[in-house]
Amino acid sequence: MSATIIVADDDSAIRTVVRQALTRAGYQVRLTETAAGLIKLVEEGRGDVVITDVILPDANGLDTIPRLLALRPGLRVIVISAQNTLSTAVRATEQGAFDYLPKPFDLNELIRCVEAALEGRVETEEADFGGDEAPLIGRSPAMQEVYRLIARVVPNDLTVMILGESGTGKELVARAIHDMGTRASRPFMAINMAAIPRELIESELFGHERGAFTGAQARAAGKFEQAQGGTLFLDEIGDMPIEAQTRLLRVLQTGEFTTVGGTRTQRADVRIVSATNQDLRALTEAGKFREDLFYRLNVVPLHLPPLRARAEDVPALARRFLEAAAAEGLPRKTLDVSAIDALRGHSWPGNVRELENLMRRLAALERGDTIGATAVLAGLGQGSRPAVTTAAMEPTGLAEAAARHIERYFAEFGNGLPPGDMYNRILAEVERPLLRACLEATGGNQLKAARLLGINRNTLRKKLTDLGLDAGAARRP
């Protein structure tokens, strides 16, 4: 007999779509729209896997999970939610959920998740296993994968390596892993290998005794000792000298260390999180990084996406940085629609750090209360860009308008190619006026607008959020 899947969601459209997909996959399906109905089905012994939304009419789906597991220990619960934040993913894991999928989700991914739940395993393919603070803000698919992975590693002490370009926020991710984990009450210590002279790295890591070297006038505790019981974040690990790599490997293998010039062995009770923007495999092949150390550190690789790969998160990040600037005493500023469009159109080679610096600069220097596209482009050094003539903006149809617009992207980069995010950028620029027009035509009624567009209401809500729109703003020209 095929397995039975219980689906709890107050949205009838989602229940229908999920039921159809699960039925085609060969499963039996039981539907309910309330937490009470879900609990009743589980009490009756029905269902091999539960799929539940977070927001149900009579209860929070996350709060229901412990009761379900008390009734049926070992029951697999998959959480689906439009509240696509890191805290939601972590809380789902803490409550005992098998997995978490943000809405809107891919039905094939949901089926794979159900299969994994029935087999009693968690998928750990390398591609996925790699109070929210920026850059841990974002509803983009790329950030949802980061949230899911963080939620999986928070409850344990697995060694994590964060991979990503400079400025993507690797230390903030390391802090999130620490702050949400079992070591949160203990110290979080960070050390940047690229910022310390090579001859002092071992002393910084392991400490030194008085007289251990010239200038060592007193005993000093290293980061391993200072982080006892907590988390040690090794930033820019690719810049670590080979000699220090050998000693770090020994600590990871034995769990013990000695200070420079010391003889007493100390226990290293720390969780290791490392980060790099370099290709460590290439460094290993070149003999600049120990292969055995690489495998010790790379137990769980977490790939942090560049900002250009999650352009839909830029408005929320920009607003958060403006709020932070205002909290620090700078003038309070807001972004108009043209500014958001300009921010989305930038490739962000400096990633989140570049965006944060721009917002702080505009908060301090922009005279008005509202920041527009002109100020953004000037802040990005693009203020002198030639204007597009009116004649060039009078195409005969949408296809021609899109073609002219896309040509400008290529023209901006001369003989080079634009960054590889053109699909999402162009799609967002088309979606924004389309959603505005549909909401205006339906008087701001999101349900009618969703029907007009031929999409689910929750999908429309998510698109409005991702595009930095609300129903009121969408009705305005």
C-alpha positions as CSV (number, residue, x, y, z in Angstrom):
1,M,0.0,0.0,0.0
2,S,1.3,3.5,-0.9
3,A,2.2,5.9,1.8
4,T,-0.3,8.5,3.1
5,I,0.6,12.2,3.2
6,I,-1.3,14.6,5.4
7,V,-1.4,18.2,4.0
8,A,-2.5,21.0,6.4
9,D,-2.9,24.4,4.8
10,D,-5.6,27.0,4.9
11,D,-5.2,27.9,1.2
12,S,-7.4,25.7,-0.8
13,A,-5.4,26.3,-4.0
14,I,-2.2,25.1,-2.4
15,R,-4.0,22.1,-0.9
16,T,-5.3,21.2,-4.4
17,V,-2.0,21.7,-6.2
18,V,0.0,19.7,-3.6
19,R,-2.7,16.9,-3.6
20,Q,-2.5,16.6,-7.4
21,A,1.3,16.4,-7.3
22,L,1.4,13.8,-4.5
23,T,-1.3,11.8,-6.1
24,R,0.6,11.7,-9.5
25,A,3.7,10.6,-7.5
26,G,1.7,7.6,-6.2
27,Y,0.8,8.7,-2.7
28,Q,-2.5,8.8,-0.9
29,V,-3.4,12.2,0.4
30,R,-5.5,13.5,3.3
31,L,-6.3,17.2,3.4
32,T,-7.1,19.6,6.3
33,E,-7.1,23.3,6.7
34,T,-6.8,23.5,10.5
35,A,-4.4,22.4,13.2
36,A,-7.2,20.7,15.0
37,G,-7.9,18.6,11.9
38,L,-4.3,17.8,11.6
39,I,-4.0,16.6,15.2
40,K,-7.2,14.5,14.8
41,L,-5.8,12.7,11.8
42,V,-2.5,12.0,13.6
43,E,-4.4,10.8,16.7
44,E,-6.3,8.4,14.5
45,G,-3.0,7.0,13.3
46,R,-3.3,8.3,9.8
47,G,-0.5,9.6,7.7
48,D,3.1,8.6,7.2
49,V,4.4,12.1,6.5
50,V,2.8,15.5,7.5
51,I,3.1,18.7,5.4
52,T,2.0,21.7,7.3
53,D,1.9,25.4,6.8
54,V,3.0,27.7,9.7
55,I,0.0,30.0,9.7
56,L,-3.2,28.0,10.3
57,P,-6.6,29.5,11.3
58,D,-6.6,28.0,14.8
59,A,-2.9,27.6,15.7
60,N,0.7,28.1,14.7
61,G,1.9,25.1,12.7
62,L,5.3,25.2,14.4
63,D,3.7,25.1,17.9
64,T,1.7,22.0,16.8
65,I,4.8,19.9,15.9
66,P,5.8,18.8,19.4
67,R,2.2,17.6,20.0
68,L,2.3,15.6,16.8
69,L,5.6,14.0,17.7
70,A,4.3,13.2,21.2
71,L,1.4,11.4,19.6
72,R,3.5,9.7,17.0
73,P,7.2,9.6,17.8
74,G,9.2,9.3,14.6
75,L,6.6,11.0,12.5
76,R,8.2,13.1,9.8
77,V,6.9,16.7,9.6
78,I,7.7,19.0,6.6
79,V,7.0,22.7,7.2
80,I,6.0,25.0,4.3
81,S,5.8,28.7,4.9
82,A,5.6,32.1,3.3
83,Q,7.4,33.5,6.3
84,N,10.7,33.0,4.6
85,T,13.1,34.1,7.3
86,L,16.1,32.5,9.0
87,S,14.2,32.4,12.3
88,T,11.4,30.5,10.8
89,A,13.7,27.9,9.4
90,V,15.6,27.5,12.7
91,R,12.5,27.4,14.8
92,A,11.0,24.7,12.5
93,T,14.2,22.6,13.1
94,E,14.1,23.3,16.9
95,Q,10.5,22.1,17.1
96,G,11.4,18.8,15.4
97,A,10.5,19.4,11.8
98,F,12.2,17.0,9.3
99,D,12.6,19.8,6.8
100,Y,11.5,23.3,5.8
101,L,10.5,24.6,2.4
102,P,9.8,28.3,1.7
103,K,6.8,29.2,-0.4
104,P,6.5,29.3,-3.3
105,F,8.3,25.9,-3.6
106,D,9.1,23.6,-6.5
107,L,6.7,20.7,-6.5
108,N,9.5,18.3,-7.6
109,E,11.5,19.4,-4.6
110,L,8.6,18.8,-2.3
111,I,8.2,15.3,-3.7
112,R,12.0,14.6,-3.2
113,C,11.6,15.9,0.4
114,V,8.6,13.5,1.0
115,E,10.7,10.6,-0.4
116,A,13.6,11.5,1.9
117,A,11.2,11.7,4.9
118,L,9.8,8.2,4.1
119,E,13.3,6.8,3.8
120,G,14.2,8.4,7.1
121,R,17.1,10.4,5.8
122,V,17.9,14.1,5.2
123,E,19.2,15.0,1.8
124,T,22.7,16.3,2.0
125,E,23.7,16.7,-1.6
126,E,26.8,19.0,-1.9
127,A,24.9,21.5,-3.9
128,D,22.5,22.2,-1.0
129,F,24.7,21.2,1.9
130,G,27.1,23.5,1.2
131,G,16.0,39.4,15.6
132,D,17.5,38.7,11.6
133,E,20.5,40.8,10.8
134,A,21.7,41.9,7.4
135,P,22.7,40.1,5.2
136,L,20.5,37.4,6.8
137,I,17.6,39.2,5.2
138,G,16.0,38.0,2.0
139,R,13.3,35.9,0.5
140,S,15.3,35.0,-2.6
141,P,15.7,31.3,-3.4
142,A,19.5,31.6,-2.9
143,M,19.0,32.9,0.7
144,Q,16.4,30.3,1.5
145,E,19.0,27.6,0.8
146,V,21.3,29.4,3.2
147,Y,18.6,29.5,5.9
148,R,17.8,25.8,5.5
149,L,21.4,24.8,5.8
150,I,22.0,27.0,8.9
151,A,18.9,25.4,10.5
152,R,20.5,22.0,9.9
153,V,23.9,22.8,11.4
154,V,22.7,24.9,14.3
155,P,21.8,22.0,16.7
156,N,25.2,20.3,16.3
157,D,28.9,21.0,16.4
158,L,29.8,20.1,12.8
159,T,32.6,22.2,11.4
160,V,31.3,24.6,8.8
161,M,33.2,26.4,6.0
162,I,31.5,29.5,4.6
163,L,32.4,30.2,1.0
164,G,31.6,33.4,-0.8
165,E,32.9,36.6,-2.3
166,S,34.3,39.4,-0.2
167,G,31.6,41.6,1.3
168,T,28.8,38.9,1.3
169,G,28.6,38.8,5.1
170,K,30.4,35.6,6.0
171,E,31.1,36.7,9.6
172,L,27.5,37.5,10.2
173,V,26.5,34.0,9.0
174,A,29.1,32.6,11.4
175,R,27.7,34.6,14.2
176,A,24.2,33.4,13.4
177,I,25.3,29.8,13.6
178,H,26.8,30.6,17.0
179,D,24.0,32.7,18.4
180,M,21.3,30.2,17.4
181,G,23.3,27.1,18.5
182,T,23.9,25.3,21.8
183,R,27.1,27.4,22.5
184,A,25.3,30.8,22.3
185,S,26.0,31.6,26.0
186,R,29.7,31.1,25.5
187,P,32.2,33.4,23.6
188,F,32.3,34.0,19.9
189,M,35.9,34.8,18.8
190,A,37.0,35.8,15.3
191,I,40.4,36.0,13.8
192,N,41.2,37.3,10.3
193,M,44.3,35.4,8.9
194,A,44.9,38.1,6.2
195,A,45.1,40.9,8.8
196,I,47.8,39.4,11.1
197,P,51.5,39.2,10.3
198,R,52.5,35.6,9.4
199,E,54.9,35.3,12.3
200,L,52.2,36.2,14.9
201,I,49.4,33.9,13.7
202,E,50.3,31.0,15.9
203,S,50.6,33.3,19.0
204,E,47.2,34.8,18.2
205,L,45.6,31.4,17.8
206,F,47.2,29.4,20.7
207,G,48.6,32.2,22.9
208,H,52.2,32.4,24.2
209,E,54.2,32.3,27.4
210,R,56.4,35.0,28.7
211,G,59.8,35.1,26.9
212,A,58.5,32.8,24.1
213,F,59.9,35.3,21.6
214,T,61.3,38.8,21.5
215,G,58.7,41.2,22.8
216,A,56.7,38.5,24.7
217,Q,56.9,40.2,28.1
218,A,53.9,38.5,29.6
219,R,51.7,35.4,29.0
220,A,48.9,36.0,26.6
221,A,45.8,33.8,25.9
222,G,45.1,32.9,22.3
223,K,41.8,32.7,20.5
224,F,41.4,29.0,21.2
225,E,41.7,29.7,25.0
226,Q,39.5,32.8,24.8
227,A,36.8,30.9,22.9
228,Q,36.6,27.9,25.2
229,G,33.1,26.4,25.2
230,G,32.1,28.7,22.3
231,T,32.9,29.2,18.6
232,L,36.1,30.2,16.9
233,F,35.7,31.9,13.5
234,L,38.7,31.6,11.2
235,D,38.2,34.2,8.5
236,E,40.2,34.2,5.3
237,I,41.5,30.8,6.1
238,G,43.2,30.6,2.7
239,D,45.8,33.1,3.8
240,M,47.0,31.0,6.7
241,P,50.7,30.2,6.5
242,I,51.5,26.5,5.9
243,E,53.3,26.2,9.2
244,A,50.3,27.4,11.2
245,Q,48.1,25.1,9.1
246,T,50.1,22.1,10.4
247,R,49.6,23.1,14.0
248,L,45.9,23.8,13.4
249,L,45.4,20.4,11.8
250,R,47.0,18.8,14.9
251,V,44.5,20.6,17.2
252,L,41.6,19.5,15.0
253,Q,42.8,15.9,15.1
254,T,43.6,15.7,18.8
255,G,41.4,18.4,20.3
256,E,44.4,19.7,22.3
257,F,46.9,22.5,22.0
258,T,49.8,24.2,23.8
259,T,50.8,27.8,23.9
260,V,53.8,29.1,22.0
261,G,56.7,28.4,24.3
262,G,54.5,26.4,26.7
263,T,54.5,22.7,27.7
264,R,51.1,22.3,29.3
265,T,48.5,20.7,27.1
266,Q,45.1,22.4,27.1
267,R,41.7,21.0,25.8
268,A,40.3,22.8,22.8
269,D,36.6,22.8,23.4
270,V,35.5,25.1,20.5
271,R,33.3,24.8,17.4
272,I,35.3,25.8,14.3
273,V,33.7,27.9,11.6
274,S,36.0,29.0,8.8
275,A,35.5,31.3,5.7
276,T,37.3,32.1,2.5
277,N,36.7,33.9,-0.8
278,Q,39.5,31.8,-2.4
279,D,39.4,28.5,-4.2
280,L,41.0,26.2,-1.6
281,R,41.1,23.2,-3.9
282,A,43.3,25.2,-6.3
283,L,45.5,26.3,-3.4
284,T,45.7,22.6,-2.3
285,E,46.8,21.6,-5.8
286,A,49.4,24.4,-5.8
287,G,50.8,23.1,-2.5
288,K,49.7,26.3,-0.6
289,F,47.0,24.7,1.5
290,R,47.1,21.3,3.2
291,E,44.7,18.8,1.7
292,D,44.1,17.0,5.0
293,L,43.3,20.3,6.7
294,F,40.9,21.3,3.9
295,Y,38.9,18.1,4.5
296,R,38.9,18.7,8.2
297,L,37.5,22.2,7.7
298,N,35.2,21.5,4.8
299,V,32.8,19.1,6.6
300,V,29.8,21.3,5.8
301,P,30.4,23.8,3.0
302,L,28.0,26.7,3.0
303,H,27.9,28.8,-0.2
304,L,26.9,32.4,0.5
305,P,25.5,33.9,-2.7
306,P,26.8,37.3,-4.1
307,L,24.3,40.1,-3.9
308,R,23.9,40.1,-7.7
309,A,22.5,36.6,-7.5
310,R,19.7,37.8,-5.1
311,A,18.8,41.2,-6.5
312,E,15.3,40.8,-5.2
313,D,16.7,41.1,-1.7
314,V,18.3,44.5,-2.4
315,P,15.3,46.7,-1.4
316,A,14.9,45.1,2.0
317,L,18.6,45.2,2.7
318,A,18.8,48.9,1.7
319,R,15.9,49.8,3.9
320,R,17.5,48.0,6.8
321,F,20.8,49.8,6.4
322,L,18.9,53.1,6.3
323,E,17.1,52.2,9.5
324,A,20.4,51.3,11.1
325,A,21.9,54.6,10.0
326,A,19.0,56.5,11.5
327,A,19.3,54.5,14.8
328,E,22.9,55.7,14.9
329,G,21.9,59.4,14.6
330,L,22.0,60.0,10.9
331,P,19.0,61.6,9.2
332,R,16.1,59.3,8.5
333,K,15.7,58.7,4.7
334,T,13.4,56.7,2.5
335,L,13.8,55.3,-1.0
336,D,11.4,56.1,-3.8
337,V,10.6,53.6,-6.6
338,S,13.1,55.0,-9.0
339,A,15.9,54.5,-6.4
340,I,14.9,50.9,-5.8
341,D,15.0,50.3,-9.6
342,A,18.5,51.9,-9.7
343,L,19.7,49.7,-6.8
344,R,18.3,46.6,-8.5
345,G,20.1,47.4,-11.7
346,H,23.6,47.6,-10.2
347,S,25.9,44.6,-10.3
348,W,27.2,45.1,-6.7
349,P,30.8,44.0,-7.1
350,G,31.4,44.9,-3.5
351,N,28.3,42.9,-2.5
352,V,26.4,43.7,0.8
353,R,29.2,45.7,2.1
354,E,29.1,48.0,-0.9
355,L,25.3,48.5,-0.5
356,E,25.7,49.2,3.2
357,N,28.4,51.8,2.6
358,L,26.2,53.5,-0.1
359,M,23.2,53.7,2.2
360,R,25.1,55.2,5.0
361,R,26.7,57.7,2.6
362,L,23.3,58.7,1.2
363,A,21.8,59.0,4.6
364,A,24.5,61.4,5.7
365,L,24.8,63.5,2.5
366,E,21.5,63.5,0.7
367,R,19.6,66.7,1.6
368,G,16.0,65.6,1.1
369,D,14.1,63.1,3.1
370,T,13.6,60.8,0.0
371,I,16.4,59.3,-2.0
372,G,15.8,59.0,-5.7
373,A,17.6,57.3,-8.7
374,T,19.7,60.3,-9.4
375,A,21.3,60.2,-5.9
376,V,21.8,56.4,-6.1
377,L,23.5,56.6,-9.5
378,A,25.7,59.4,-8.5
379,G,26.7,57.5,-5.3
380,L,27.5,54.5,-7.5
381,G,29.7,56.7,-9.8
382,Q,27.2,56.4,-12.7
383,G,25.8,59.9,-12.6
384,S,27.4,60.9,-15.8
385,R,25.8,58.1,-17.9
386,P,24.4,59.5,-21.2
387,A,20.7,59.9,-21.1
388,V,18.5,57.8,-23.4
389,T,16.8,60.0,-26.0
390,T,13.0,60.2,-26.2
391,A,13.0,58.8,-29.7
392,A,14.9,55.7,-28.5
393,M,12.2,55.1,-26.0
394,E,9.2,55.0,-28.4
395,P,9.2,51.5,-29.7
396,T,6.2,50.1,-31.5
397,G,5.6,47.1,-29.1
398,L,6.6,45.4,-25.9
399,A,9.0,43.1,-27.7
400,E,10.8,46.0,-29.3
401,A,10.8,47.9,-26.1
402,A,12.4,45.0,-24.3
403,A,15.0,44.5,-27.0
404,R,16.1,48.2,-26.8
405,H,16.2,48.0,-23.1
406,I,18.3,44.9,-23.1
407,E,20.7,46.4,-25.6
408,R,21.4,49.2,-23.2
409,Y,22.6,46.6,-20.6
410,F,25.2,45.3,-23.0
411,A,26.1,48.9,-24.1
412,E,26.9,49.8,-20.5
413,F,29.6,47.2,-20.3
414,G,31.3,48.1,-23.5
415,N,33.1,45.1,-25.0
416,G,32.5,43.0,-21.8
417,L,29.4,41.1,-20.8
418,P,26.9,42.1,-18.1
419,P,26.8,40.1,-14.8
420,G,25.0,36.8,-15.1
421,D,21.7,37.9,-13.5
422,M,20.0,39.5,-16.5
423,Y,17.1,37.1,-16.4
424,N,15.9,38.1,-12.9
425,R,16.7,41.8,-13.4
426,I,14.7,42.0,-16.7
427,L,11.9,39.9,-15.3
428,A,11.5,42.1,-12.2
429,E,11.4,45.2,-14.4
430,V,8.5,43.7,-16.5
431,E,6.7,42.4,-13.4
432,R,6.5,45.6,-11.5
433,P,4.4,47.6,-14.0
434,L,2.3,44.5,-14.8
435,L,1.4,44.0,-11.1
436,R,0.6,47.7,-10.7
437,A,-1.7,47.6,-13.8
438,C,-3.6,44.6,-12.5
439,L,-4.0,45.9,-9.0
440,E,-5.2,49.3,-10.4
441,A,-7.7,47.5,-12.7
442,T,-9.1,45.5,-9.8
443,G,-9.2,48.4,-7.3
444,G,-6.3,46.9,-5.3
445,N,-8.1,43.6,-4.7
446,Q,-5.3,41.1,-4.5
447,L,-7.5,38.0,-5.0
448,K,-9.0,39.4,-8.2
449,A,-5.6,40.6,-9.4
450,A,-4.2,37.1,-8.8
451,R,-7.0,35.6,-10.9
452,L,-6.5,38.1,-13.6
453,L,-2.8,37.2,-13.7
454,G,-3.5,33.5,-13.5
455,I,-1.4,32.9,-10.4
456,N,-2.0,32.0,-6.8
457,R,-2.8,34.8,-4.3
458,N,0.2,33.8,-2.1
459,T,2.4,34.0,-5.1
460,L,1.1,37.5,-5.9
461,R,1.7,38.6,-2.2
462,K,5.3,37.2,-2.4
463,K,6.0,39.0,-5.7
464,L,4.7,42.3,-4.2
465,T,7.0,41.9,-1.2
466,D,10.0,40.9,-3.3
467,L,9.5,43.9,-5.6
468,G,9.1,46.3,-2.7
469,L,5.5,47.0,-3.5
470,D,2.3,46.9,-1.5
471,A,-1.3,47.1,-2.8
472,G,-1.5,50.9,-2.1
473,A,1.8,51.7,-3.7
474,A,0.9,49.5,-6.7
475,R,-2.2,51.5,-7.4
476,R,-0.2,54.7,-7.6
477,P,1.4,55.7,-11.0
